[in-house]
Amino acid sequence: MSIGLEPSAYGTHSMRRTKVTQPYKKTGNLGAVQLLLGHTKMDSTVRYLGVEIEDALSLSEDIDL
């Protein structure tokens, strides 16, 4: 079954990143993304998403988990 994507351009890791990037962009909830990824350190999640640490921490402080 094909979904119309070029198989050589996508792998399981890129799909994983896309899956958590979308909710992060929608909500800015860095803590939730950290939990979804199973990261123990926030800066690992920040690097994974490719966001600036100051922006990420600012967003994270505004959201209660």
CHARMM-style PDB file with segment names, atoms N, HN, CA, C and O in Angstrom:
ATOM      1  N   MET     1       0.848  -1.182   0.000  1.00  0.00      PROA
ATOM      2  CA  MET     1       0.000   0.000   0.000  1.00  0.00      PROA
ATOM      3  C   MET     1       0.890   1.242   0.000  1.00  0.00      PROA
ATOM      4  O   MET     1       1.840   1.321   0.779  1.00  0.00      PROA
ATOM      5  N   SER     2       0.598   2.186  -0.845  1.00  0.00      PROA
ATOM      6  HN  SER     2      -0.174   2.122  -1.478  1.00  0.00      PROA
ATOM      7  CA  SER     2       1.381   3.400  -0.962  1.00  0.00      PROA
ATOM      8  C   SER     2       0.547   4.614  -0.560  1.00  0.00      PROA
ATOM      9  O   SER     2      -0.650   4.685  -0.838  1.00  0.00      PROA
ATOM     10  N   ILE     3       1.206   5.569   0.103  1.00  0.00      PROA
ATOM     11  HN  ILE     3       2.179   5.512   0.329  1.00  0.00      PROA
ATOM     12  CA  ILE     3       0.509   6.801   0.486  1.00  0.00      PROA
ATOM     13  C   ILE     3       0.998   7.987  -0.337  1.00  0.00      PROA
ATOM     14  O   ILE     3       0.670   9.136  -0.040  1.00  0.00      PROA
ATOM     15  N   GLY     4       1.778   7.705  -1.366  1.00  0.00      PROA
ATOM     16  HN  GLY     4       2.044   6.772  -1.607  1.00  0.00      PROA
ATOM     17  CA  GLY     4       2.210   8.756  -2.275  1.00  0.00      PROA
ATOM     18  C   GLY     4       3.489   9.476  -1.887  1.00  0.00      PROA
ATOM     19  O   GLY     4       3.799  10.518  -2.465  1.00  0.00      PROA
ATOM     20  N   LEU     5       4.240   8.952  -0.927  1.00  0.00      PROA
ATOM     21  HN  LEU     5       3.988   8.106  -0.458  1.00  0.00      PROA
ATOM     22  CA  LEU     5       5.503   9.567  -0.539  1.00  0.00      PROA
ATOM     23  C   LEU     5       6.656   8.766  -1.123  1.00  0.00      PROA
ATOM     24  O   LEU     5       6.553   7.553  -1.306  1.00  0.00      PROA
ATOM     25  N   GLU     6       7.736   9.445  -1.408  1.00  0.00      PROA
ATOM     26  HN  GLU     6       7.819  10.430  -1.259  1.00  0.00      PROA
ATOM     27  CA  GLU     6       8.935   8.778  -1.916  1.00  0.00      PROA
ATOM     28  C   GLU     6       9.599   8.025  -0.759  1.00  0.00      PROA
ATOM     29  O   GLU     6      10.103   8.668   0.162  1.00  0.00      PROA
ATOM     30  N   PRO     7       9.617   6.710  -0.773  1.00  0.00      PROA
ATOM     31  CA  PRO     7      10.144   5.924   0.344  1.00  0.00      PROA
ATOM     32  C   PRO     7      11.584   6.258   0.734  1.00  0.00      PROA
ATOM     33  O   PRO     7      11.929   6.193   1.914  1.00  0.00      PROA
ATOM     34  N   SER     8      12.413   6.607  -0.218  1.00  0.00      PROA
ATOM     35  HN  SER     8      12.132   6.660  -1.176  1.00  0.00      PROA
ATOM     36  CA  SER     8      13.811   6.899   0.108  1.00  0.00      PROA
ATOM     37  C   SER     8      13.974   8.236   0.833  1.00  0.00      PROA
ATOM     38  O   SER     8      15.029   8.496   1.411  1.00  0.00      PROA
ATOM     39  N   ALA     9      12.954   9.081   0.809  1.00  0.00      PROA
ATOM     40  HN  ALA     9      12.097   8.870   0.339  1.00  0.00      PROA
ATOM     41  CA  ALA     9      13.037  10.393   1.447  1.00  0.00      PROA
ATOM     42  C   ALA     9      12.579  10.371   2.899  1.00  0.00      PROA
ATOM     43  O   ALA     9      12.804  11.339   3.626  1.00  0.00      PROA
ATOM     44  N   TYR    10      11.946   9.298   3.333  1.00  0.00      PROA
ATOM     45  HN  TYR    10      11.763   8.512   2.743  1.00  0.00      PROA
ATOM     46  CA  TYR    10      11.387   9.237   4.682  1.00  0.00      PROA
ATOM     47  C   TYR    10      11.786   7.946   5.364  1.00  0.00      PROA
ATOM     48  O   TYR    10      11.845   6.883   4.746  1.00  0.00      PROA
ATOM     49  N   GLY    11      12.055   8.063   6.632  1.00  0.00      PROA
ATOM     50  HN  GLY    11      12.007   8.927   7.134  1.00  0.00      PROA
ATOM     51  CA  GLY    11      12.371   6.896   7.445  1.00  0.00      PROA
ATOM     52  C   GLY    11      11.569   6.955   8.728  1.00  0.00      PROA
ATOM     53  O   GLY    11      10.832   7.912   8.963  1.00  0.00      PROA
ATOM     54  N   THR    12      11.710   5.943   9.551  1.00  0.00      PROA
ATOM     55  HN  THR    12      12.309   5.165   9.360  1.00  0.00      PROA
ATOM     56  CA  THR    12      10.950   5.931  10.798  1.00  0.00      PROA
ATOM     57  C   THR    12      11.342   7.081  11.710  1.00  0.00      PROA
ATOM     58  O   THR    12      10.506   7.600  12.449  1.00  0.00      PROA
ATOM     59  N   HSD    13      12.606   7.482  11.666  1.00  0.00      PROA
ATOM     60  HN  HSD    13      13.286   7.060  11.066  1.00  0.00      PROA
ATOM     61  CA  HSD    13      13.031   8.586  12.533  1.00  0.00      PROA
ATOM     62  C   HSD    13      12.404   9.912  12.100  1.00  0.00      PROA
ATOM     63  O   HSD    13      11.971  10.690  12.950  1.00  0.00      PROA
ATOM     64  N   SER    14      12.348  10.180  10.803  1.00  0.00      PROA
ATOM     65  HN  SER    14      12.699   9.548  10.112  1.00  0.00      PROA
ATOM     66  CA  SER    14      11.748  11.437  10.349  1.00  0.00      PROA
ATOM     67  C   SER    14      10.253  11.454  10.650  1.00  0.00      PROA
ATOM     68  O   SER    14       9.689  12.511  10.935  1.00  0.00      PROA
ATOM     69  N   MET    15       9.612  10.297  10.590  1.00  0.00      PROA
ATOM     70  HN  MET    15      10.069   9.439  10.358  1.00  0.00      PROA
ATOM     71  CA  MET    15       8.189  10.231  10.929  1.00  0.00      PROA
ATOM     72  C   MET    15       8.001  10.495  12.427  1.00  0.00      PROA
ATOM     73  O   MET    15       7.045  11.161  12.827  1.00  0.00      PROA
ATOM     74  N   ARG    16       8.908   9.975  13.248  1.00  0.00      PROA
ATOM     75  HN  ARG    16       9.685   9.434  12.923  1.00  0.00      PROA
ATOM     76  CA  ARG    16       8.839  10.191  14.692  1.00  0.00      PROA
ATOM     77  C   ARG    16       8.989  11.679  15.003  1.00  0.00      PROA
ATOM     78  O   ARG    16       8.251  12.232  15.818  1.00  0.00      PROA
ATOM     79  N   ARG    17       9.944  12.309  14.350  1.00  0.00      PROA
ATOM     80  HN  ARG    17      10.543  11.859  13.688  1.00  0.00      PROA
ATOM     81  CA  ARG    17      10.163  13.742  14.577  1.00  0.00      PROA
ATOM     82  C   ARG    17       8.940  14.546  14.145  1.00  0.00      PROA
ATOM     83  O   ARG    17       8.520  15.461  14.854  1.00  0.00      PROA
ATOM     84  N   THR    18       8.373  14.217  13.008  1.00  0.00      PROA
ATOM     85  HN  THR    18       8.714  13.473  12.432  1.00  0.00      PROA
ATOM     86  CA  THR    18       7.181  14.914  12.525  1.00  0.00      PROA
ATOM     87  C   THR    18       6.028  14.759  13.505  1.00  0.00      PROA
ATOM     88  O   THR    18       5.297  15.713  13.770  1.00  0.00      PROA
ATOM     89  N   LYS    19       5.868  13.560  14.038  1.00  0.00      PROA
ATOM     90  HN  LYS    19       6.462  12.785  13.822  1.00  0.00      PROA
ATOM     91  CA  LYS    19       4.771  13.273  14.963  1.00  0.00      PROA
ATOM     92  C   LYS    19       4.810  14.165  16.201  1.00  0.00      PROA
ATOM     93  O   LYS    19       3.755  14.577  16.683  1.00  0.00      PROA
ATOM     94  N   VAL    20       5.981  14.473  16.725  1.00  0.00      PROA
ATOM     95  HN  VAL    20       6.838  14.139  16.334  1.00  0.00      PROA
ATOM     96  CA  VAL    20       6.060  15.322  17.911  1.00  0.00      PROA
ATOM     97  C   VAL    20       6.234  16.802  17.586  1.00  0.00      PROA
ATOM     98  O   VAL    20       5.940  17.658  18.420  1.00  0.00      PROA
ATOM     99  N   THR    21       6.706  17.108  16.391  1.00  0.00      PROA
ATOM    100  HN  THR    21       6.945  16.412  15.713  1.00  0.00      PROA
ATOM    101  CA  THR    21       6.865  18.512  16.011  1.00  0.00      PROA
ATOM    102  C   THR    21       5.509  19.185  15.827  1.00  0.00      PROA
ATOM    103  O   THR    21       5.337  20.346  16.197  1.00  0.00      PROA
ATOM    104  N   GLN    22       4.558  18.473  15.267  1.00  0.00      PROA
ATOM    105  HN  GLN    22       4.697  17.529  14.966  1.00  0.00      PROA
ATOM    106  CA  GLN    22       3.236  19.057  15.030  1.00  0.00      PROA
ATOM    107  C   GLN    22       2.541  19.491  16.315  1.00  0.00      PROA
ATOM    108  O   GLN    22       2.073  20.628  16.380  1.00  0.00      PROA
ATOM    109  N   PRO    23       2.448  18.634  17.358  1.00  0.00      PROA
ATOM    110  CA  PRO    23       1.819  19.106  18.592  1.00  0.00      PROA
ATOM    111  C   PRO    23       2.617  20.223  19.265  1.00  0.00      PROA
ATOM    112  O   PRO    23       2.037  21.113  19.888  1.00  0.00      PROA
ATOM    113  N   TYR    24       3.937  20.177  19.141  1.00  0.00      PROA
ATOM    114  HN  TYR    24       4.407  19.454  18.636  1.00  0.00      PROA
ATOM    115  CA  TYR    24       4.736  21.254  19.736  1.00  0.00      PROA
ATOM    116  C   TYR    24       4.411  22.590  19.074  1.00  0.00      PROA
ATOM    117  O   TYR    24       4.230  23.600  19.755  1.00  0.00      PROA
ATOM    118  N   LYS    25       4.339  22.590  17.736  1.00  0.00      PROA
ATOM    119  HN  LYS    25       4.486  21.770  17.183  1.00  0.00      PROA
ATOM    120  CA  LYS    25       4.021  23.829  17.020  1.00  0.00      PROA
ATOM    121  C   LYS    25       2.622  24.327  17.358  1.00  0.00      PROA
ATOM    122  O   LYS    25       2.396  25.535  17.430  1.00  0.00      PROA
ATOM    123  N   LYS    26       1.687  23.412  17.566  1.00  0.00      PROA
ATOM    124  HN  LYS    26       1.871  22.431  17.508  1.00  0.00      PROA
ATOM    125  CA  LYS    26       0.311  23.786  17.880  1.00  0.00      PROA
ATOM    126  C   LYS    26       0.147  24.329  19.291  1.00  0.00      PROA
ATOM    127  O   LYS    26      -0.580  25.297  19.512  1.00  0.00      PROA
ATOM    128  N   THR    27       0.830  23.700  20.246  1.00  0.00      PROA
ATOM    129  HN  THR    27       1.421  22.914  20.066  1.00  0.00      PROA
ATOM    130  CA  THR    27       0.600  24.044  21.652  1.00  0.00      PROA
ATOM    131  C   THR    27       1.763  24.738  22.330  1.00  0.00      PROA
ATOM    132  O   THR    27       1.573  25.465  23.305  1.00  0.00      PROA
ATOM    133  N   GLY    28       2.976  24.517  21.818  1.00  0.00      PROA
ATOM    134  HN  GLY    28       3.130  23.926  21.026  1.00  0.00      PROA
ATOM    135  CA  GLY    28       4.154  25.054  22.489  1.00  0.00      PROA
ATOM    136  C   GLY    28       4.469  24.312  23.778  1.00  0.00      PROA
ATOM    137  O   GLY    28       5.273  24.786  24.582  1.00  0.00      PROA
ATOM    138  N   ASN    29       3.853  23.164  23.985  1.00  0.00      PROA
ATOM    139  HN  ASN    29       3.200  22.780  23.332  1.00  0.00      PROA
ATOM    140  CA  ASN    29       4.011  22.417  25.223  1.00  0.00      PROA
ATOM    141  C   ASN    29       5.246  21.520  25.144  1.00  0.00      PROA
ATOM    142  O   ASN    29       5.171  20.362  24.732  1.00  0.00      PROA
ATOM    143  N   LEU    30       6.359  22.074  25.542  1.00  0.00      PROA
ATOM    144  HN  LEU    30       6.420  23.015  25.876  1.00  0.00      PROA
ATOM    145  CA  LEU    30       7.626  21.374  25.467  1.00  0.00      PROA
ATOM    146  C   LEU    30       7.684  20.204  26.444  1.00  0.00      PROA
ATOM    147  O   LEU    30       8.286  19.173  26.144  1.00  0.00      PROA
ATOM    148  N   GLY    31       7.067  20.357  27.598  1.00  0.00      PROA
ATOM    149  HN  GLY    31       6.577  21.195  27.842  1.00  0.00      PROA
ATOM    150  CA  GLY    31       7.045  19.284  28.583  1.00  0.00      PROA
ATOM    151  C   GLY    31       6.323  18.046  28.075  1.00  0.00      PROA
ATOM    152  O   GLY    31       6.769  16.924  28.313  1.00  0.00      PROA
ATOM    153  N   ALA    32       5.219  18.241  27.382  1.00  0.00      PROA
ATOM    154  HN  ALA    32       4.857  19.153  27.188  1.00  0.00      PROA
ATOM    155  CA  ALA    32       4.478  17.116  26.825  1.00  0.00      PROA
ATOM    156  C   ALA    32       5.296  16.408  25.749  1.00  0.00      PROA
ATOM    157  O   ALA    32       5.307  15.179  25.674  1.00  0.00      PROA
ATOM    158  N   VAL    33       5.974  17.186  24.925  1.00  0.00      PROA
ATOM    159  HN  VAL    33       5.965  18.184  24.986  1.00  0.00      PROA
ATOM    160  CA  VAL    33       6.815  16.598  23.876  1.00  0.00      PROA
ATOM    161  C   VAL    33       7.961  15.818  24.515  1.00  0.00      PROA
ATOM    162  O   VAL    33       8.326  14.743  24.039  1.00  0.00      PROA
ATOM    163  N   GLN    34       8.522  16.353  25.580  1.00  0.00      PROA
ATOM    164  HN  GLN    34       8.226  17.226  25.967  1.00  0.00      PROA
ATOM    165  CA  GLN    34       9.591  15.659  26.294  1.00  0.00      PROA
ATOM    166  C   GLN    34       9.091  14.298  26.779  1.00  0.00      PROA
ATOM    167  O   GLN    34       9.792  13.295  26.645  1.00  0.00      PROA
ATOM    168  N   LEU    35       7.896  14.262  27.336  1.00  0.00      PROA
ATOM    169  HN  LEU    35       7.326  15.077  27.445  1.00  0.00      PROA
ATOM    170  CA  LEU    35       7.321  12.994  27.795  1.00  0.00      PROA
ATOM    171  C   LEU    35       7.074  12.032  26.637  1.00  0.00      PROA
ATOM    172  O   LEU    35       7.371  10.842  26.739  1.00  0.00      PROA
ATOM    173  N   LEU    36       6.535  12.545  25.544  1.00  0.00      PROA
ATOM    174  HN  LEU    36       6.294  13.512  25.461  1.00  0.00      PROA
ATOM    175  CA  LEU    36       6.272  11.699  24.381  1.00  0.00      PROA
ATOM    176  C   LEU    36       7.537  11.056  23.835  1.00  0.00      PROA
ATOM    177  O   LEU    36       7.521   9.906  23.397  1.00  0.00      PROA
ATOM    178  N   LEU    37       8.625  11.800  23.865  1.00  0.00      PROA
ATOM    179  HN  LEU    37       8.638  12.735  24.221  1.00  0.00      PROA
ATOM    180  CA  LEU    37       9.886  11.295  23.335  1.00  0.00      PROA
ATOM    181  C   LEU    37      10.648  10.433  24.339  1.00  0.00      PROA
ATOM    182  O   LEU    37      11.570   9.707  23.967  1.00  0.00      PROA
ATOM    183  N   GLY    38      10.260  10.515  25.607  1.00  0.00      PROA
ATOM    184  HN  GLY    38       9.511  11.105  25.909  1.00  0.00      PROA
ATOM    185  CA  GLY    38      10.963   9.756  26.631  1.00  0.00      PROA
ATOM    186  C   GLY    38      12.299  10.361  27.010  1.00  0.00      PROA
ATOM    187  O   GLY    38      13.184   9.661  27.503  1.00  0.00      PROA
ATOM    188  N   HSD    39      12.453  11.659  26.784  1.00  0.00      PROA
ATOM    189  HN  HSD    39      11.734  12.228  26.383  1.00  0.00      PROA
ATOM    190  CA  HSD    39      13.696  12.338  27.136  1.00  0.00      PROA
ATOM    191  C   HSD    39      13.697  12.665  28.625  1.00  0.00      PROA
ATOM    192  O   HSD    39      12.671  13.060  29.178  1.00  0.00      PROA
ATOM    193  N   THR    40      14.841  12.500  29.268  1.00  0.00      PROA
ATOM    194  HN  THR    40      15.675  12.179  28.819  1.00  0.00      PROA
ATOM    195  CA  THR    40      14.947  12.864  30.678  1.00  0.00      PROA
ATOM    196  C   THR    40      15.411  14.311  30.850  1.00  0.00      PROA
ATOM    197  O   THR    40      15.185  14.917  31.897  1.00  0.00      PROA
ATOM    198  N   LYS    41      16.050  14.855  29.839  1.00  0.00      PROA
ATOM    199  HN  LYS    41      16.234  14.363  28.988  1.00  0.00      PROA
ATOM    200  CA  LYS    41      16.549  16.235  29.913  1.00  0.00      PROA
ATOM    201  C   LYS    41      15.838  17.108  28.883  1.00  0.00      PROA
ATOM    202  O   LYS    41      15.692  16.742  27.717  1.00  0.00      PROA
ATOM    203  N   MET    42      15.404  18.266  29.350  1.00  0.00      PROA
ATOM    204  HN  MET    42      15.522  18.564  30.298  1.00  0.00      PROA
ATOM    205  CA  MET    42      14.697  19.209  28.482  1.00  0.00      PROA
ATOM    206  C   MET    42      15.572  19.658  27.322  1.00  0.00      PROA
ATOM    207  O   MET    42      15.076  19.824  26.207  1.00  0.00      PROA
ATOM    208  N   ASP    43      16.879  19.860  27.563  1.00  0.00      PROA
ATOM    209  HN  ASP    43      17.282  19.725  28.468  1.00  0.00      PROA
ATOM    210  CA  ASP    43      17.725  20.334  26.468  1.00  0.00      PROA
ATOM    211  C   ASP    43      17.874  19.293  25.367  1.00  0.00      PROA
ATOM    212  O   ASP    43      18.142  19.652  24.221  1.00  0.00      PROA
ATOM    213  N   SER    44      17.709  18.021  25.684  1.00  0.00      PROA
ATOM    214  HN  SER    44      17.491  17.730  26.616  1.00  0.00      PROA
ATOM    215  CA  SER    44      17.703  16.995  24.629  1.00  0.00      PROA
ATOM    216  C   SER    44      16.499  17.191  23.718  1.00  0.00      PROA
ATOM    217  O   SER    44      16.607  17.079  22.497  1.00  0.00      PROA
ATOM    218  N   THR    45      15.364  17.482  24.316  1.00  0.00      PROA
ATOM    219  HN  THR    45      15.277  17.573  25.308  1.00  0.00      PROA
ATOM    220  CA  THR    45      14.138  17.709  23.553  1.00  0.00      PROA
ATOM    221  C   THR    45      14.258  18.968  22.707  1.00  0.00      PROA
ATOM    222  O   THR    45      13.829  18.997  21.554  1.00  0.00      PROA
ATOM    223  N   VAL    46      14.842  20.002  23.286  1.00  0.00      PROA
ATOM    224  HN  VAL    46      15.191  19.979  24.223  1.00  0.00      PROA
ATOM    225  CA  VAL    46      15.035  21.267  22.567  1.00  0.00      PROA
ATOM    226  C   VAL    46      15.915  21.048  21.338  1.00  0.00      PROA
ATOM    227  O   VAL    46      15.599  21.525  20.248  1.00  0.00      PROA
ATOM    228  N   ARG    47      17.021  20.324  21.518  1.00  0.00      PROA
ATOM    229  HN  ARG    47      17.278  19.936  22.404  1.00  0.00      PROA
ATOM    230  CA  ARG    47      17.903  20.036  20.381  1.00  0.00      PROA
ATOM    231  C   ARG    47      17.185  19.187  19.335  1.00  0.00      PROA
ATOM    232  O   ARG    47      17.337  19.410  18.134  1.00  0.00      PROA
ATOM    233  N   TYR    48      16.413  18.226  19.791  1.00  0.00      PROA
ATOM    234  HN  TYR    48      16.290  18.045  20.767  1.00  0.00      PROA
ATOM    235  CA  TYR    48      15.687  17.338  18.891  1.00  0.00      PROA
ATOM    236  C   TYR    48      14.720  18.117  18.008  1.00  0.00      PROA
ATOM    237  O   TYR    48      14.602  17.851  16.812  1.00  0.00      PROA
ATOM    238  N   LEU    49      14.032  19.083  18.612  1.00  0.00      PROA
ATOM    239  HN  LEU    49      14.128  19.299  19.584  1.00  0.00      PROA
ATOM    240  CA  LEU    49      13.064  19.891  17.865  1.00  0.00      PROA
ATOM    241  C   LEU    49      13.725  21.001  17.060  1.00  0.00      PROA
ATOM    242  O   LEU    49      13.133  21.528  16.118  1.00  0.00      PROA
ATOM    243  N   GLY    50      14.948  21.354  17.428  1.00  0.00      PROA
ATOM    244  HN  GLY    50      15.429  20.926  18.193  1.00  0.00      PROA
ATOM    245  CA  GLY    50      15.652  22.421  16.712  1.00  0.00      PROA
ATOM    246  C   GLY    50      15.143  23.802  17.062  1.00  0.00      PROA
ATOM    247  O   GLY    50      15.131  24.692  16.211  1.00  0.00      PROA
ATOM    248  N   VAL    51      14.720  23.999  18.308  1.00  0.00      PROA
ATOM    249  HN  VAL    51      14.729  23.277  19.000  1.00  0.00      PROA
ATOM    250  CA  VAL    51      14.257  25.316  18.741  1.00  0.00      PROA
ATOM    251  C   VAL    51      15.319  25.955  19.625  1.00  0.00      PROA
ATOM    252  O   VAL    51      16.189  25.271  20.164  1.00  0.00      PROA
ATOM    253  N   GLU    52      15.239  27.250  19.764  1.00  0.00      PROA
ATOM    254  HN  GLU    52      14.532  27.805  19.326  1.00  0.00      PROA
ATOM    255  CA  GLU    52      16.177  27.969  20.617  1.00  0.00      PROA
ATOM    256  C   GLU    52      15.818  27.724  22.077  1.00  0.00      PROA
ATOM    257  O   GLU    52      14.639  27.719  22.429  1.00  0.00      PROA
ATOM    258  N   ILE    53      16.806  27.522  22.920  1.00  0.00      PROA
ATOM    259  HN  ILE    53      17.764  27.526  22.634  1.00  0.00      PROA
ATOM    260  CA  ILE    53      16.576  27.186  24.319  1.00  0.00      PROA
ATOM    261  C   ILE    53      15.773  28.265  25.049  1.00  0.00      PROA
ATOM    262  O   ILE    53      14.899  27.941  25.853  1.00  0.00      PROA
ATOM    263  N   GLU    54      16.053  29.523  24.785  1.00  0.00      PROA
ATOM    264  HN  GLU    54      16.763  29.787  24.132  1.00  0.00      PROA
ATOM    265  CA  GLU    54      15.333  30.594  25.467  1.00  0.00      PROA
ATOM    266  C   GLU    54      13.845  30.579  25.107  1.00  0.00      PROA
ATOM    267  O   GLU    54      12.987  30.730  25.977  1.00  0.00      PROA
ATOM    268  N   ASP    55      13.551  30.395  23.825  1.00  0.00      PROA
ATOM    269  HN  ASP    55      14.248  30.272  23.119  1.00  0.00      PROA
ATOM    270  CA  ASP    55      12.160  30.326  23.378  1.00  0.00      PROA
ATOM    271  C   ASP    55      11.466  29.108  23.979  1.00  0.00      PROA
ATOM    272  O   ASP    55      10.329  29.197  24.441  1.00  0.00      PROA
ATOM    273  N   ALA    56      12.147  27.990  23.969  1.00  0.00      PROA
ATOM    274  HN  ALA    56      13.071  27.918  23.593  1.00  0.00      PROA
ATOM    275  CA  ALA    56      11.564  26.758  24.479  1.00  0.00      PROA
ATOM    276  C   ALA    56      11.269  26.862  25.969  1.00  0.00      PROA
ATOM    277  O   ALA    56      10.191  26.469  26.414  1.00  0.00      PROA
ATOM    278  N   LEU    57      12.201  27.378  26.734  1.00  0.00      PROA
ATOM    279  HN  LEU    57      13.077  27.697  26.373  1.00  0.00      PROA
ATOM    280  CA  LEU    57      11.990  27.494  28.174  1.00  0.00      PROA
ATOM    281  C   LEU    57      10.888  28.497  28.490  1.00  0.00      PROA
ATOM    282  O   LEU    57      10.103  28.296  29.417  1.00  0.00      PROA
ATOM    283  N   SER    58      10.832  29.568  27.724  1.00  0.00      PROA
ATOM    284  HN  SER    58      11.470  29.732  26.972  1.00  0.00      PROA
ATOM    285  CA  SER    58       9.780  30.556  27.912  1.00  0.00      PROA
ATOM    286  C   SER    58       8.405  29.940  27.672  1.00  0.00      PROA
ATOM    287  O   SER    58       7.486  30.135  28.467  1.00  0.00      PROA
ATOM    288  N   LEU    59       8.265  29.201  26.583  1.00  0.00      PROA
ATOM    289  HN  LEU    59       9.012  29.042  25.937  1.00  0.00      PROA
ATOM    290  CA  LEU    59       6.998  28.523  26.293  1.00  0.00      PROA
ATOM    291  C   LEU    59       6.662  27.502  27.368  1.00  0.00      PROA
ATOM    292  O   LEU    59       5.514  27.399  27.800  1.00  0.00      PROA
ATOM    293  N   SER    60       7.649  26.761  27.789  1.00  0.00      PROA
ATOM    294  HN  SER    60       8.582  26.844  27.438  1.00  0.00      PROA
ATOM    295  CA  SER    60       7.439  25.706  28.772  1.00  0.00      PROA
ATOM    296  C   SER    60       6.975  26.276  30.110  1.00  0.00      PROA
ATOM    297  O   SER    60       6.130  25.677  30.776  1.00  0.00      PROA
ATOM    298  N   GLU    61       7.512  27.414  30.505  1.00  0.00      PROA
ATOM    299  HN  GLU    61       8.198  27.900  29.965  1.00  0.00      PROA
ATOM    300  CA  GLU    61       7.146  28.031  31.782  1.00  0.00      PROA
ATOM    301  C   GLU    61       5.705  28.514  31.779  1.00  0.00      PROA
ATOM    302  O   GLU    61       5.088  28.603  32.840  1.00  0.00      PROA
ATOM    303  N   ASP    62       5.159  28.826  30.621  1.00  0.00      PROA
ATOM    304  HN  ASP    62       5.660  28.754  29.759  1.00  0.00      PROA
ATOM    305  CA  ASP    62       3.797  29.330  30.515  1.00  0.00      PROA
ATOM    306  C   ASP    62       2.740  28.230  30.557  1.00  0.00      PROA
ATOM    307  O   ASP    62       1.546  28.523  30.627  1.00  0.00      PROA
ATOM    308  N   ILE    63       3.166  26.968  30.516  1.00  0.00      PROA
ATOM    309  HN  ILE    63       4.135  26.730  30.460  1.00  0.00      PROA
ATOM    310  CA  ILE    63       2.219  25.852  30.413  1.00  0.00      PROA
ATOM    311  C   ILE    63       2.377  24.937  31.606  1.00  0.00      PROA
ATOM    312  O   ILE    63       3.478  24.487  31.921  1.00  0.00      PROA
ATOM    313  N   ASP    64       1.256  24.665  32.271  1.00  0.00      PROA
ATOM    314  HN  ASP    64       0.361  25.031  32.015  1.00  0.00      PROA
ATOM    315  CA  ASP    64       1.264  23.733  33.390  1.00  0.00      PROA
ATOM    316  C   ASP    64       0.957  22.338  32.899  1.00  0.00      PROA
ATOM    317  O   ASP    64       0.085  22.147  32.051  1.00  0.00      PROA
ATOM    318  N   LEU    65       1.669  21.369  33.426  1.00  0.00      PROA
ATOM    319  HN  LEU    65       2.377  21.524  34.115  1.00  0.00      PROA
ATOM    320  CA  LEU    65       1.387  19.976  33.108  1.00  0.00      PROA
ATOM    321  C   LEU    65       0.704  19.323  34.283  1.00  0.00      PROA
ATOM    322  OT1 LEU    65       0.376  18.138  34.226  1.00  0.00      PROA
TER     323      LEU     65
END
